Amino acid sequence: MTFSTHHWPSKVANILVYLTLVSGNLYSTFIGGEDQDSPYHSKHQSYITPAAFTFYIWTLIHVLLGGMVIYQWFNDKVHKAVGWHFVIVSIINAIWLALWTAGHTFLAFVTLIFATGAVSFIYYRLKEQHAADTVAEVLFLHLPFSLYHAWIFVLLVINAFAVFSSAEGEPSTFQAVLAIVGLVFVASTVIGYIEYKKGDVAGALVLSWYLFGVFAQQKDAAIHWTSLGLGIAVAVYTLKPFVTSFFGRQSGETAPLLG
């Protein structure tokens, strides 16, 4: 790899917004005042809110994105695939985090819709136009946005339930059914990651991780056990690309697992 200063304005901008994104999450989690609401320990609980540890997937995403902002100086494919869009994503994400920590859940939800669209743009661009050719491209270009795309979708669902429902004691039958419908909706998107996104195992595992987090957090029996069953089902379903790849090799064909 050769160090390159081509497109340096966008590369510098990526570093700046990355640092802002990380510092914003750290501040809201460890330093913010009692009147603020951290995504990790949210006061806006619903019946599909996962356990606090689930949100630490942000740590993995941040580490991989940190690798990307370093890797971009050695591979111009990062600029071609991501360009200035990561700057847009990070700014919208920072606005969402500020609104969420301030308790403006509806405005946060609207902002998160735009953030989801921005991340999806990068994600689909990587899938359709910039397939990974090396392990480094998988780790520092495709993997972070696979995780980011799945996780921001999960956040969108969590945020939606935080706006329109709240967890106060035992859920009613209607609330429990609504929560289960939400969980099934999240789990069903695994079909898109495995069947239509070239076997995106990483994105599918994020969904499973979230469902296990709901299992750990929610005590209502119907929600508790449904989330466990769905989490196991999603985790098992992620094995399909590996099985397909194995039998594909036996027949002389191969299938990509991440992009």
Accessible surface in RSA format (square Angstrom, percent):
REM  Atomic radii and reference values for relative SASA: ProtOr
REM  Chains: A
REM  Algorithm: Lee & Richards
REM  Probe-radius: 1.40
REM  Slices: 20
REM RES _ NUM      All-atoms   Total-Side   Main-Chain    Non-polar    All polar
REM                ABS   REL    ABS   REL    ABS   REL    ABS   REL    ABS   REL
RES MET A   1   173.10  89.6  90.18  59.7  82.92 197.4  97.75  83.1  75.35  99.8
RES THR A   2   111.36  79.2 100.98 102.4  10.37  24.7  69.08  92.8  42.28  63.9
RES PHE A   3   116.22  58.1  96.91  60.0  19.32  50.3  96.91  58.8  19.32  55.3
RES SER A   4    23.02  19.4  18.24  24.3   4.78  11.0  22.50  47.9   0.51   0.7
RES THR A   5    79.00  56.2  73.70  74.7   5.30  12.6  42.47  57.0  36.53  55.2
RES HIS A   6   118.54  64.8 113.58  78.9   4.95  12.7  77.20  79.6  41.34  48.1
RES HIS A   7    85.91  47.0  68.97  47.9  16.94  43.3  46.44  47.9  39.47  45.9
RES TRP A   8   147.10  59.0 147.10  71.2   0.00   0.0 120.56  64.3  26.54  43.1
RES PRO A   9    60.67  44.2  54.87  50.0   5.80  21.1  57.32  47.3   3.35  20.8
RES SER A  10     2.07   1.7   1.86   2.5   0.21   0.5   1.21   2.6   0.86   1.2
RES LYS A  11     1.18   0.6   1.18   0.7   0.00   0.0   1.15   1.0   0.03   0.0
RES VAL A  12    56.22  37.0  56.22  50.9   0.00   0.0  56.22  48.8   0.00   0.0
RES ALA A  13    17.09  15.7  14.84  22.9   2.25   5.1  16.89  23.8   0.20   0.5
RES ASN A  14     3.90   2.7   3.90   3.8   0.00   0.0   0.00   0.0   3.90   3.8
RES ILE A  15    54.09  30.8  54.09  40.3   0.00   0.0  54.09  38.9   0.00   0.0
RES LEU A  16   107.05  59.6 104.81  75.0   2.24   5.6 105.16  73.9   1.89   5.1
RES VAL A  17    20.69  13.6  19.88  18.0   0.81   2.0  20.36  17.7   0.33   0.9
RES TYR A  18    30.75  14.4  30.75  17.5   0.00   0.0  14.96  11.2  15.78  19.5
RES LEU A  19    99.85  55.6  96.91  69.3   2.94   7.4  97.32  68.3   2.53   6.8
RES THR A  20    77.12  54.8  72.35  73.3   4.77  11.4  51.08  68.6  26.04  39.4
RES LEU A  21     2.67   1.5   0.61   0.4   2.05   5.2   2.41   1.7   0.26   0.7
RES VAL A  22    31.76  20.9  31.69  28.7   0.07   0.2  31.69  27.5   0.07   0.2
RES SER A  23    60.53  51.2  55.45  74.0   5.08  11.7  44.20  94.1  16.34  22.9
RES GLY A  24    25.35  31.3   0.00   N/A  25.35  31.3  23.71  65.1   1.64   3.7
RES ASN A  25     4.14   2.9   3.65   3.5   0.49   1.2   2.95   7.1   1.19   1.1
RES LEU A  26    92.73  51.6  92.26  66.0   0.48   1.2  92.59  65.0   0.15   0.4
RES TYR A  27   105.45  49.2 104.98  59.7   0.48   1.2  69.34  52.1  36.11  44.5
RES SER A  28    10.13   8.6   3.26   4.3   6.87  15.8   3.42   7.3   6.71   9.4
RES THR A  29    23.81  16.9   3.40   3.4  20.41  48.6   3.16   4.2  20.65  31.2
RES PHE A  30   140.37  70.2 103.38  64.0  36.99  96.2 109.15  66.2  31.22  89.4
RES ILE A  31   119.85  68.2  98.65  73.5  21.19  51.1 102.15  73.6  17.70  48.0
RES GLY A  32    24.48  30.2   0.00   N/A  24.48  30.2   1.05   2.9  23.44  52.5
RES GLY A  33    41.32  50.9   0.00   N/A  41.32  50.9  31.48  86.4   9.83  22.0
RES GLU A  34   174.00  99.9 146.24 110.6  27.76  66.1  69.95 135.3 104.05  85.0
RES ASP A  35   119.34  83.6  94.83  94.4  24.51  58.0  47.71 112.3  71.64  71.4
RES GLN A  36    59.25  33.1  47.85  35.0  11.41  27.2  10.45  22.2  48.80  37.0
RES ASP A  37     1.59   1.1   1.04   1.0   0.55   1.3   1.59   3.7   0.00   0.0
RES SER A  38    10.07   8.5   7.72  10.3   2.35   5.4   7.72  16.4   2.35   3.3
RES PRO A  39     2.67   1.9   1.63   1.5   1.04   3.8   2.41   2.0   0.26   1.6
RES TYR A  40    13.21   6.2  10.97   6.2   2.24   5.8   2.18   1.6  11.03  13.6
RES HIS A  41   112.95  61.7  95.01  66.0  17.94  45.9  73.67  75.9  39.28  45.7
RES SER A  42    13.95  11.8   3.67   4.9  10.28  23.7   3.67   7.8  10.28  14.4
RES LYS A  43   120.36  58.7  90.56  55.6  29.80  71.0  79.55  71.6  40.81  43.5
RES HIS A  44    49.04  26.8  42.01  29.2   7.03  18.0  32.10  33.1  16.94  19.7
RES GLN A  45    55.46  31.0  51.50  37.6   3.96   9.4  33.19  70.6  22.27  16.9
RES SER A  46     0.87   0.7   0.26   0.3   0.62   1.4   0.10   0.2   0.78   1.1
RES TYR A  47    12.51   5.8  12.33   7.0   0.18   0.5  10.91   8.2   1.60   2.0
RES ILE A  48     0.06   0.0   0.06   0.0   0.00   0.0   0.06   0.0   0.00   0.0
RES THR A  49     3.74   2.7   3.74   3.8   0.00   0.0   3.42   4.6   0.32   0.5
RES PRO A  50     3.01   2.2   0.00   0.0   3.01  10.9   0.00   0.0   3.01  18.7
RES ALA A  51    10.01   9.2   9.96  15.4   0.05   0.1  10.01  14.1   0.00   0.0
RES ALA A  52    32.87  30.2  24.69  38.1   8.18  18.6  26.31  37.0   6.56  17.4
RES PHE A  53    92.20  46.1  86.75  53.7   5.45  14.2  87.87  53.3   4.34  12.4
RES THR A  54     0.00   0.0   0.00   0.0   0.00   0.0   0.00   0.0   0.00   0.0
RES PHE A  55     8.22   4.1   8.22   5.1   0.00   0.0   8.22   5.0   0.00   0.0
RES TYR A  56    88.09  41.1  81.13  46.2   6.96  18.1  66.98  50.3  21.11  26.0
RES ILE A  57    18.55  10.6  12.77   9.5   5.78  13.9  18.15  13.1   0.40   1.1
RES TRP A  58     0.28   0.1   0.28   0.1   0.00   0.0   0.28   0.1   0.00   0.0
RES THR A  59    73.79  52.5  70.84  71.8   2.95   7.0  60.36  81.1  13.42  20.3
RES LEU A  60    88.47  49.3  84.83  60.7   3.64   9.1  87.72  61.6   0.75   2.0
RES ILE A  61     0.00   0.0   0.00   0.0   0.00   0.0   0.00   0.0   0.00   0.0
RES HIS A  62    16.65   9.1  16.64  11.6   0.01   0.0   8.30   8.6   8.35   9.7
RES VAL A  63    96.19  63.3  86.74  78.5   9.46  22.8  91.50  79.5   4.70  12.7
RES LEU A  64    15.11   8.4  14.95  10.7   0.15   0.4  15.11  10.6   0.00   0.0
RES LEU A  65     0.00   0.0   0.00   0.0   0.00   0.0   0.00   0.0   0.00   0.0
RES GLY A  66    10.03  12.4   0.00   N/A  10.03  12.4   9.76  26.8   0.27   0.6
RES GLY A  67    13.79  17.0   0.00   N/A  13.79  17.0  10.75  29.5   3.04   6.8
RES MET A  68     0.00   0.0   0.00   0.0   0.00   0.0   0.00   0.0   0.00   0.0
RES VAL A  69     9.91   6.5   9.36   8.5   0.55   1.3   9.36   8.1   0.55   1.5
RES ILE A  70   113.73  64.7 112.65  83.9   1.08   2.6 113.73  81.9   0.00   0.0
RES TYR A  71    14.33   6.7  11.91   6.8   2.42   6.3   9.76   7.3   4.57   5.6
RES GLN A  72     1.96   1.1   1.81   1.3   0.15   0.4   0.50   1.1   1.46   1.1
RES TRP A  73    35.66  14.3  35.66  17.3   0.00   0.0  31.24  16.7   4.41   7.2
RES PHE A  74    71.27  35.7  58.62  36.3  12.66  32.9  59.03  35.8  12.25  35.0
RES ASN A  75    32.18  22.2  26.39  25.5   5.78  13.9   8.30  20.0  23.87  23.1
RES ASP A  76    35.99  25.2  29.56  29.4   6.43  15.2  13.28  31.3  22.71  22.6
RES LYS A  77    32.13  15.7  29.52  18.1   2.61   6.2  26.58  23.9   5.55   5.9
RES VAL A  78     0.54   0.4   0.54   0.5   0.00   0.0   0.54   0.5   0.00   0.0
RES HIS A  79    42.16  23.0  34.53  24.0   7.63  19.5  19.41  20.0  22.75  26.5
RES LYS A  80   123.74  60.4 115.14  70.6   8.60  20.5  65.43  58.9  58.31  62.1
RES ALA A  81     0.00   0.0   0.00   0.0   0.00   0.0   0.00   0.0   0.00   0.0
RES VAL A  82     0.26   0.2   0.26   0.2   0.00   0.0   0.26   0.2   0.00   0.0
RES GLY A  83     9.61  11.8   0.00   N/A   9.61  11.8   8.94  24.5   0.66   1.5
RES TRP A  84   124.92  50.1 122.29  59.2   2.63   6.2 103.13  55.0  21.79  35.3
RES HIS A  85    52.83  28.9  52.68  36.6   0.16   0.4  32.73  33.7  20.11  23.4
RES PHE A  86     0.00   0.0   0.00   0.0   0.00   0.0   0.00   0.0   0.00   0.0
RES VAL A  87    18.72  12.3  18.72  16.9   0.00   0.0  18.72  16.3   0.00   0.0
RES ILE A  88    84.41  48.0  82.85  61.7   1.57   3.8  84.40  60.8   0.01   0.0
RES VAL A  89     0.03   0.0   0.03   0.0   0.00   0.0   0.03   0.0   0.00   0.0
RES SER A  90     3.06   2.6   1.23   1.6   1.83   4.2   1.39   3.0   1.67   2.3
RES ILE A  91    89.84  51.1  87.25  65.0   2.59   6.2  89.76  64.6   0.08   0.2
RES ILE A  92    31.42  17.9  31.42  23.4   0.00   0.0  31.42  22.6   0.00   0.0
RES ASN A  93     1.75   1.2   1.74   1.7   0.02   0.0   0.02   0.0   1.74   1.7
RES ALA A  94    32.91  30.3  25.60  39.5   7.31  16.6  28.01  39.4   4.89  13.0
RES ILE A  95    83.99  47.8  81.05  60.4   2.94   7.1  83.95  60.5   0.04   0.1
RES TRP A  96     5.29   2.1   5.29   2.6   0.00   0.0   5.29   2.8   0.00   0.0
RES LEU A  97    10.04   5.6  10.04   7.2   0.00   0.0  10.04   7.1   0.00   0.0
RES ALA A  98    60.09  55.2  49.11  75.8  10.97  25.0  55.90  78.7   4.19  11.1
RES LEU A  99    36.59  20.4  36.29  26.0   0.30   0.7  36.59  25.7   0.00   0.0
RES TRP A 100     8.82   3.5   8.82   4.3   0.00   0.0   8.82   4.7   0.00   0.0
RES THR A 101    10.42   7.4  10.01  10.1   0.41   1.0   2.64   3.6   7.77  11.8
RES ALA A 102    60.33  55.5  30.98  47.8  29.35  66.8  38.38  54.1  21.95  58.1
RES GLY A 103    33.07  40.8   0.00   N/A  33.07  40.8  13.70  37.6  19.37  43.4
RES HIS A 104    92.61  50.6  86.35  60.0   6.26  16.0  53.86  55.5  38.75  45.1
RES THR A 105    21.71  15.4  20.02  20.3   1.69   4.0   1.48   2.0  20.23  30.6
RES PHE A 106   113.53  56.8 111.80  69.3   1.73   4.5 111.80  67.8   1.73   4.9
RES LEU A 107    95.63  53.3  94.65  67.7   0.99   2.5  94.65  66.5   0.99   2.7
RES ALA A 108     0.00   0.0   0.00   0.0   0.00   0.0   0.00   0.0   0.00   0.0
RES PHE A 109    36.01  18.0  36.01  22.3   0.00   0.0  36.01  21.8   0.00   0.0
RES VAL A 110    53.12  35.0  53.12  48.1   0.00   0.0  53.12  46.2   0.00   0.0
RES THR A 111    19.38  13.8  17.11  17.3   2.27   5.4   8.02  10.8  11.35  17.2
RES LEU A 112     0.56   0.3   0.56   0.4   0.00   0.0   0.56   0.4   0.00   0.0
RES ILE A 113    82.91  47.2  78.58  58.5   4.33  10.4  78.79  56.7   4.12  11.2
RES PHE A 114   132.12  66.1 125.01  77.4   7.11  18.5 128.09  77.7   4.03  11.5
RES ALA A 115     0.00   0.0   0.00   0.0   0.00   0.0   0.00   0.0   0.00   0.0
RES THR A 116    22.11  15.7  22.11  22.4   0.00   0.0  22.11  29.7   0.00   0.0
RES GLY A 117    41.89  51.7   0.00   N/A  41.89  51.7  34.04  93.4   7.85  17.6
RES ALA A 118    18.16  16.7   7.88  12.2  10.28  23.4  16.20  22.8   1.96   5.2
RES VAL A 119     0.00   0.0   0.00   0.0   0.00   0.0   0.00   0.0   0.00   0.0
RES SER A 120    21.06  17.8  21.01  28.0   0.05   0.1  13.91  29.6   7.16  10.0
RES PHE A 121   102.44  51.3  93.88  58.1   8.57  22.3 100.39  60.9   2.06   5.9
RES ILE A 122     0.00   0.0   0.00   0.0   0.00   0.0   0.00   0.0   0.00   0.0
RES TYR A 123     2.24   1.0   2.24   1.3   0.00   0.0   2.24   1.7   0.00   0.0
RES TYR A 124    87.22  40.7  86.62  49.3   0.60   1.6  57.96  43.6  29.26  36.1
RES ARG A 125    65.14  27.3  60.51  30.8   4.62  11.0  10.40  14.2  54.73  33.2
RES LEU A 126     2.91   1.6   2.91   2.1   0.00   0.0   2.91   2.0   0.00   0.0
RES LYS A 127     4.88   2.4   3.18   2.0   1.70   4.0   3.56   3.2   1.32   1.4
RES GLU A 128   119.01  68.3  88.87  67.2  30.14  71.8  35.42  68.5  83.58  68.2
RES GLN A 129   125.28  70.1  92.30  67.5  32.98  78.5  33.12  70.5  92.15  69.9
RES HIS A 130    30.82  16.8  28.33  19.7   2.49   6.4  21.50  22.2   9.32  10.8
RES ALA A 131    47.26  43.5  41.59  64.2   5.66  12.9  41.89  59.0   5.36  14.2
RES ALA A 132    22.96  21.1   1.55   2.4  21.42  48.7   1.57   2.2  21.39  56.7
RES ASP A 133   114.15  80.0  77.28  76.9  36.87  87.2  29.93  70.4  84.21  84.0
RES THR A 134    70.19  49.9  59.08  59.9  11.12  26.5  68.99  92.7   1.20   1.8
RES VAL A 135   113.49  74.7 108.53  98.2   4.96  12.0 109.43  95.1   4.06  11.0
RES ALA A 136    28.89  26.6  24.45  37.7   4.44  10.1  26.51  37.3   2.38   6.3
RES GLU A 137     9.04   5.2   9.04   6.8   0.00   0.0   0.02   0.0   9.03   7.4
RES VAL A 138    43.95  28.9  43.95  39.8   0.00   0.0  43.95  38.2   0.00   0.0
RES LEU A 139    70.97  39.5  70.97  50.8   0.00   0.0  70.97  49.8   0.00   0.0
RES PHE A 140    64.01  32.0  64.01  39.6   0.00   0.0  64.01  38.8   0.00   0.0
RES LEU A 141     0.06   0.0   0.06   0.0   0.00   0.0   0.06   0.0   0.00   0.0
RES HIS A 142     3.18   1.7   1.46   1.0   1.72   4.4   0.87   0.9   2.32   2.7
RES LEU A 143    34.86  19.4  34.86  24.9   0.00   0.0  34.86  24.5   0.00   0.0
RES PRO A 144     0.00   0.0   0.00   0.0   0.00   0.0   0.00   0.0   0.00   0.0
RES PHE A 145     0.10   0.1   0.10   0.1   0.00   0.0   0.10   0.1   0.00   0.0
RES SER A 146     1.14   1.0   1.14   1.5   0.00   0.0   0.00   0.0   1.14   1.6
RES LEU A 147    11.08   6.2  11.08   7.9   0.00   0.0  11.08   7.8   0.00   0.0
RES TYR A 148     0.08   0.0   0.08   0.0   0.00   0.0   0.05   0.0   0.03   0.0
RES HIS A 149    20.29  11.1  20.07  13.9   0.22   0.6  15.71  16.2   4.58   5.3
RES ALA A 150     0.00   0.0   0.00   0.0   0.00   0.0   0.00   0.0   0.00   0.0
RES TRP A 151     0.00   0.0   0.00   0.0   0.00   0.0   0.00   0.0   0.00   0.0
RES ILE A 152     0.73   0.4   0.73   0.5   0.00   0.0   0.73   0.5   0.00   0.0
RES PHE A 153    31.27  15.6  31.27  19.4   0.00   0.0  31.27  19.0   0.00   0.0
RES VAL A 154     0.11   0.1   0.10   0.1   0.01   0.0   0.10   0.1   0.01   0.0
RES LEU A 155     5.70   3.2   4.69   3.4   1.00   2.5   4.69   3.3   1.00   2.7
RES LEU A 156    33.94  18.9  33.76  24.2   0.17   0.4  33.76  23.7   0.17   0.5
RES VAL A 157    13.10   8.6  10.86   9.8   2.23   5.4  13.10  11.4   0.00   0.0
RES ILE A 158     7.81   4.4   7.81   5.8   0.00   0.0   7.81   5.6   0.00   0.0
RES ASN A 159     1.19   0.8   1.04   1.0   0.15   0.4   1.13   2.7   0.07   0.1
RES ALA A 160    22.66  20.8  22.17  34.2   0.49   1.1  22.47  31.6   0.19   0.5
RES PHE A 161    30.41  15.2  28.21  17.5   2.20   5.7  30.41  18.4   0.00   0.0
RES ALA A 162    13.79  12.7   0.30   0.5  13.50  30.7   0.30   0.4  13.50  35.7
RES VAL A 163    38.01  25.0  11.19  10.1  26.82  64.6  11.91  10.3  26.10  70.8
RES PHE A 164   148.25  74.2 113.79  70.5  34.46  89.7 119.68  72.6  28.56  81.8
RES SER A 165    23.28  19.7  10.68  14.3  12.59  29.0  21.28  45.3   1.99   2.8
RES SER A 166    56.55  47.8  50.58  67.5   5.97  13.7  31.98  68.1  24.57  34.4
RES ALA A 167    35.70  32.8  14.89  23.0  20.81  47.3  14.98  21.1  20.73  54.9
RES GLU A 168   142.32  81.7 116.57  88.2  25.76  61.3  47.51  91.9  94.81  77.4
RES GLY A 169    66.05  81.5   0.00   N/A  66.05  81.5  42.58 116.8  23.47  52.6
RES GLU A 170   137.96  79.2 115.38  87.3  22.58  53.8  63.03 121.9  74.93  61.2
RES PRO A 171    20.23  14.7   3.42   3.1  16.81  61.1   3.42   2.8  16.81 104.5
RES SER A 172    57.59  48.7  45.76  61.1  11.84  27.3  51.23 109.1   6.36   8.9
RES THR A 173   114.36  81.3 103.02 104.4  11.34  27.0  70.60  94.8  43.77  66.2
RES PHE A 174   146.73  73.4 140.27  86.9   6.45  16.8 144.44  87.6   2.29   6.6
RES GLN A 175    56.82  31.8  54.05  39.5   2.77   6.6  13.00  27.7  43.82  33.2
RES ALA A 176    12.41  11.4  12.41  19.2   0.00   0.0  12.41  17.5   0.00   0.0
RES VAL A 177    80.21  52.8  79.68  72.1   0.53   1.3  80.17  69.7   0.04   0.1
RES LEU A 178    71.19  39.6  69.36  49.6   1.83   4.6  70.82  49.7   0.37   1.0
RES ALA A 179     0.66   0.6   0.62   1.0   0.05   0.1   0.62   0.9   0.05   0.1
RES ILE A 180    42.89  24.4  42.89  32.0   0.00   0.0  42.89  30.9   0.00   0.0
RES VAL A 181    87.21  57.4  84.89  76.9   2.32   5.6  86.64  75.3   0.57   1.6
RES GLY A 182     6.07   7.5   0.00   N/A   6.07   7.5   5.88  16.1   0.19   0.4
RES LEU A 183     0.07   0.0   0.06   0.0   0.01   0.0   0.07   0.1   0.00   0.0
RES VAL A 184    70.39  46.3  70.20  63.5   0.20   0.5  70.20  61.0   0.20   0.5
RES PHE A 185   107.97  54.0 103.74  64.3   4.23  11.0 107.79  65.3   0.19   0.5
RES VAL A 186     0.07   0.0   0.07   0.1   0.00   0.0   0.07   0.1   0.00   0.0
RES ALA A 187     7.33   6.7   6.00   9.3   1.33   3.0   6.24   8.8   1.09   2.9
RES SER A 188    51.29  43.3  39.12  52.2  12.17  28.0  35.34  75.2  15.96  22.4
RES THR A 189    34.80  24.7  26.54  26.9   8.26  19.7  33.62  45.2   1.18   1.8
RES VAL A 190     9.43   6.2   9.43   8.5   0.00   0.0   9.43   8.2   0.00   0.0
RES ILE A 191    82.28  46.8  82.28  61.3   0.00   0.0  82.28  59.3   0.00   0.0
RES GLY A 192    22.10  27.2   0.00   N/A  22.10  27.2  19.71  54.1   2.38   5.3
RES TYR A 193    12.45   5.8  11.93   6.8   0.52   1.4  10.31   7.7   2.14   2.6
RES ILE A 194    11.74   6.7   2.20   1.6   9.54  23.0   2.20   1.6   9.54  25.9
RES GLU A 195    67.40  38.7  39.44  29.8  27.95  66.6  14.81  28.7  52.58  42.9
RES TYR A 196   158.06  73.8 135.83  77.3  22.23  57.8  95.51  71.8  62.55  77.1
RES LYS A 197    40.95  20.0  39.84  24.4   1.12   2.7  15.61  14.0  25.34  27.0
RES LYS A 198    85.88  41.9  70.78  43.4  15.10  36.0  60.20  54.2  25.68  27.4
RES GLY A 199     5.34   6.6   0.00   N/A   5.34   6.6   3.29   9.0   2.05   4.6
RES ASP A 200     0.00   0.0   0.00   0.0   0.00   0.0   0.00   0.0   0.00   0.0
RES VAL A 201    17.43  11.5  17.43  15.8   0.00   0.0  17.43  15.1   0.00   0.0
RES ALA A 202    13.55  12.5   7.68  11.8   5.87  13.4  12.25  17.2   1.30   3.4
RES GLY A 203     0.00   0.0   0.00   N/A   0.00   0.0   0.00   0.0   0.00   0.0
RES ALA A 204     0.00   0.0   0.00   0.0   0.00   0.0   0.00   0.0   0.00   0.0
RES LEU A 205    83.69  46.6  80.20  57.4   3.48   8.8  80.56  56.6   3.12   8.4
RES VAL A 206     2.73   1.8   1.52   1.4   1.20   2.9   2.54   2.2   0.18   0.5
RES LEU A 207     0.00   0.0   0.00   0.0   0.00   0.0   0.00   0.0   0.00   0.0
RES SER A 208     3.98   3.4   3.98   5.3   0.00   0.0   2.31   4.9   1.67   2.3
RES TRP A 209   100.73  40.4  98.19  47.5   2.54   6.0 100.08  53.4   0.65   1.1
RES TYR A 210     0.20   0.1   0.20   0.1   0.00   0.0   0.20   0.1   0.00   0.0
RES LEU A 211     0.00   0.0   0.00   0.0   0.00   0.0   0.00   0.0   0.00   0.0
RES PHE A 212    66.31  33.2  64.54  40.0   1.77   4.6  64.54  39.1   1.77   5.1
RES GLY A 213     0.00   0.0   0.00   N/A   0.00   0.0   0.00   0.0   0.00   0.0
RES VAL A 214     0.00   0.0   0.00   0.0   0.00   0.0   0.00   0.0   0.00   0.0
RES PHE A 215    50.58  25.3  50.58  31.3   0.00   0.0  50.58  30.7   0.00   0.0
RES ALA A 216    42.68  39.2  23.14  35.7  19.55  44.5  29.79  42.0  12.89  34.1
RES GLN A 217    67.12  37.5  57.89  42.3   9.22  22.0   1.91   4.1  65.20  49.5
RES GLN A 218    15.24   8.5  14.61  10.7   0.63   1.5   0.63   1.3  14.61  11.1
RES LYS A 219   157.36  76.8 130.69  80.2  26.68  63.5  98.09  88.3  59.28  63.1
RES ASP A 220    29.63  20.8  23.43  23.3   6.20  14.7   4.53  10.7  25.11  25.0
RES ALA A 221    65.00  59.8  58.45  90.2   6.55  14.9  60.52  85.2   4.48  11.9
RES ALA A 222    47.58  43.7  34.08  52.6  13.51  30.7  45.53  64.1   2.05   5.4
RES ILE A 223     0.00   0.0   0.00   0.0   0.00   0.0   0.00   0.0   0.00   0.0
RES HIS A 224    31.41  17.2  31.41  21.8   0.00   0.0  20.55  21.2  10.85  12.6
RES TRP A 225   148.69  59.7 141.19  68.3   7.50  17.6 122.49  65.3  26.19  42.5
RES THR A 226    38.18  27.2  28.49  28.9   9.69  23.1  20.19  27.1  17.99  27.2
RES SER A 227     0.00   0.0   0.00   0.0   0.00   0.0   0.00   0.0   0.00   0.0
RES LEU A 228    39.94  22.2  39.94  28.6   0.00   0.0  39.94  28.1   0.00   0.0
RES GLY A 229    38.80  47.9   0.00   N/A  38.80  47.9  33.42  91.7   5.39  12.1
RES LEU A 230    35.83  20.0  34.90  25.0   0.93   2.3  35.07  24.6   0.76   2.0
RES GLY A 231     0.00   0.0   0.00   N/A   0.00   0.0   0.00   0.0   0.00   0.0
RES ILE A 232    87.77  49.9  87.09  64.9   0.68   1.6  87.77  63.2   0.00   0.0
RES ALA A 233    56.32  51.8  44.03  68.0  12.28  27.9  51.66  72.7   4.66  12.3
RES VAL A 234     4.18   2.7   3.41   3.1   0.76   1.8   4.18   3.6   0.00   0.0
RES ALA A 235    31.41  28.9  26.40  40.7   5.01  11.4  26.72  37.6   4.69  12.4
RES VAL A 236    88.72  58.4  84.48  76.5   4.24  10.2  85.69  74.5   3.03   8.2
RES TYR A 237    69.60  32.5  64.80  36.9   4.81  12.5  58.94  44.3  10.66  13.1
RES THR A 238     4.80   3.4   4.78   4.8   0.02   0.0   0.02   0.0   4.78   7.2
RES LEU A 239    98.76  55.0  98.76  70.7   0.00   0.0  98.76  69.4   0.00   0.0
RES LYS A 240    89.75  43.8  84.36  51.8   5.39  12.8  58.38  52.6  31.36  33.4
RES PRO A 241     8.50   6.2   3.87   3.5   4.63  16.8   8.50   7.0   0.00   0.0
RES PHE A 242    94.97  47.5  89.50  55.4   5.46  14.2  90.68  55.0   4.29  12.3
RES VAL A 243    77.61  51.1  74.53  67.5   3.08   7.4  77.57  67.4   0.04   0.1
RES THR A 244    66.49  47.3  59.92  60.7   6.57  15.7  54.34  73.0  12.15  18.4
RES SER A 245    10.24   8.7  10.03  13.4   0.21   0.5   2.53   5.4   7.71  10.8
RES PHE A 246    96.42  48.2  96.42  59.7   0.00   0.0  96.42  58.5   0.00   0.0
RES PHE A 247   124.47  62.3 119.95  74.3   4.51  11.7 120.29  72.9   4.17  11.9
RES GLY A 248    10.35  12.8   0.00   N/A  10.35  12.8   9.75  26.7   0.60   1.4
RES ARG A 249   142.31  59.8 119.97  61.2  22.34  53.2  51.05  69.8  91.26  55.3
RES GLN A 250   125.00  69.9  88.45  64.6  36.55  87.0  27.43  58.4  97.57  74.0
RES SER A 251    82.31  69.6  46.29  61.8  36.02  83.0  52.08 110.9  30.23  42.4
RES GLY A 252    69.89  86.2   0.00   N/A  69.89  86.2  35.58  97.6  34.32  76.9
RES GLU A 253   119.88  68.8 114.82  86.9   5.05  12.0  38.65  74.8  81.22  66.3
RES THR A 254   111.50  79.3  83.85  85.0  27.65  65.9  51.93  69.8  59.57  90.0
RES ALA A 255    33.21  30.5  25.03  38.6   8.18  18.6  26.58  37.4   6.63  17.6
RES PRO A 256    74.90  54.6  60.19  54.9  14.70  53.4  72.09  59.5   2.81  17.5
RES LEU A 257    55.96  31.2  49.59  35.5   6.37  16.0  49.59  34.8   6.37  17.1
RES LEU A 258    25.23  14.1  22.89  16.4   2.34   5.9  22.89  16.1   2.34   6.3
RES GLY A 259    16.45  20.3   0.00   N/A  16.45  20.3   9.11  25.0   7.33  16.4
END  Absolute sums over single chains surface
CHAIN  1 A    11848.7      10003.4       1845.4       8757.3       3091.4
END  Absolute sums over all chains
TOTAL         11848.7      10003.4       1845.4       8757.3       3091.4
